[in-house]
Amino acid sequence: MRPRAAAADTSPMAHNGLCPKCKQGDLIAISMTVSERDLTFTTCHLCEAKWWFREGELVPLTSVIDLVVKK
């Protein structure tokens, strides 16, 4: 896999691997390429907060859905 760009400091990764919502959860990140764009799904194992990043930028779920359903 290719290294991912650093996300803005609102990202969970900017909080030393801790969830910015609950401040204690272990994060799980899954990286993938969809329509030639890098996507990363991140979730907190404890509080289940979720985030999507496209090429290192925080994006709403609707943007991810739009990217996936485009033909």
Phi, psi and omega in degrees: 000150177279149175295146181266149176291148178290135179276167178301162186289007169274355182283152176301327182293336179283355181253036178055038177079006177259149179292129177289345180275305183261350177065012181216349187286155171277133182266145175240128180235135178236120181256145181204167174243126179230127182051043178063023177239140178282127177235143174226127175259128179234136178221153176267127182295330183272305186263354177066020171297149185225146178218151173239139175236135174244115180051042175088355181253135176296129180226151177287157179305323181300325177294322178293316179299315179300320180294320183288321185276349178293141180258000000 
